[in-house]
Amino acid sequence: MDKEVQSYVDAVPEERKPLFDKLRALIVGLYPNAEVVMSYRIPTYRAKSGWVALANQKHYVSLYTNSERHIAEFRAQYPAIKTGKACINFKETDPVPAAALKKVIRHAIEHPEQP
């Protein structure tokens, strides 16, 4: 892992570390050869022609994609989990529905330009 990425991961607060690591494991589990780079000052996982990114925020961990279409189904299935335009914002107390998140990650990586 790149030094800058490792520094970011190491700086994630202990209370959000398990959540951050769980989300990171989902991404790496699906795309073990993804290139991990810092983009917009957050770790970004690039594979094929798409990407997803993880960010430690003040009160949550965000999974970013490049379009709201990647998270639309997730948003409908899990309305209690906060979302932004193209991201999902997990609090430590939120469930982490692995199957639904894998769909989001796959869609963002495999179909970055598809509506």
C-alpha positions in Angstrom: 0.0 0.0 0.0 1.2 3.5 -0.9 2.7 5.5 2.1 0.1 8.3 1.8 -2.8 5.8 1.7 -1.3 3.9 4.7 -0.9 7.1 6.6 -4.6 7.9 5.9 -5.7 4.5 7.1 -3.6 4.6 10.2 -5.1 8.0 11.1 -8.7 6.7 11.1 -9.9 7.0 14.7 -10.2 3.8 16.8 -14.0 4.1 17.1 -14.4 4.1 13.3 -11.6 1.7 12.4 -13.7 -1.5 12.4 -16.2 0.1 10.1 -13.6 1.5 7.8 -11.7 -1.8 7.7 -15.0 -3.7 7.0 -15.8 -1.5 4.0 -12.2 -1.7 2.7 -12.3 -5.5 3.0 -15.5 -5.6 0.9 -13.7 -3.6 -1.9 -10.5 -5.5 -1.8 -12.3 -8.8 -1.5 -14.1 -8.0 -4.8 -11.1 -6.4 -6.5 -7.9 -7.6 -4.9 -5.8 -6.1 -7.8 -7.4 -2.7 -7.5 -5.0 0.2 -7.7 -5.2 2.2 -4.5 -4.3 5.9 -4.8 -5.1 9.1 -3.0 -7.6 11.2 -5.0 -9.2 14.3 -3.5 -7.2 13.4 -0.3 -9.0 10.1 0.2 -8.1 6.5 -0.6 -9.6 5.6 -4.0 -9.8 2.1 -5.4 -9.5 1.9 -9.2 -10.2 -1.2 -11.2 -11.3 -1.8 -14.8 -12.6 1.7 -15.8 -14.4 2.5 -12.5 -13.6 3.4 -8.9 -14.9 3.7 -5.4 -13.4 5.7 -2.5 -13.5 5.6 1.3 -13.4 8.6 3.5 -13.2 9.0 7.3 -15.5 11.9 8.1 -16.2 13.7 11.4 -19.1 11.4 12.4 -19.1 8.6 9.8 -17.3 6.7 7.1 -18.3 7.4 3.5 -18.3 5.1 0.5 -18.1 7.3 -2.6 -19.0 6.5 -6.2 -19.0 8.7 -9.3 -22.8 8.7 -9.7 -26.0 8.5 -7.7 -27.2 5.7 -10.0 -24.7 3.4 -8.3 -26.4 3.8 -5.0 -30.0 4.3 -6.0 -31.0 0.7 -5.2 -29.2 0.7 -1.9 -30.8 4.0 -1.0 -34.3 2.6 -1.6 -33.5 -0.6 0.4 -31.9 1.1 3.3 -33.5 4.5 3.8 -32.4 4.8 7.4 -28.7 4.9 6.3 -27.7 8.4 5.3 -26.7 9.0 1.7 -25.4 11.9 -0.3 -25.6 12.5 -4.0 -23.3 9.6 -4.9 -22.1 8.3 -1.5 -23.3 6.3 1.5 -22.4 7.6 4.9 -22.1 5.0 7.6 -22.2 5.7 11.3 -20.6 3.2 13.6 -24.1 2.0 14.7 -25.4 1.5 11.1 -25.7 -2.1 9.8 -23.3 -2.9 7.0 -25.3 -4.9 4.5 -22.5 -6.7 2.7 -24.5 -8.1 -0.2 -26.1 -4.8 -1.1 -22.8 -3.0 -0.7 -21.1 -5.5 -3.0 -23.7 -4.6 -5.7 -22.9 -0.9 -5.2 -19.2 -1.5 -5.5 -19.5 -3.8 -8.5 -21.8 -1.4 -10.3 -19.4 1.5 -9.7 -16.4 -0.4 -10.9 -18.0 -2.3 -13.8 -20.4 0.3 -15.1 -18.9 3.7 -14.4 -20.4 5.3 -17.5 -23.7 3.4 -17.8 -27.0 5.0 -16.6 
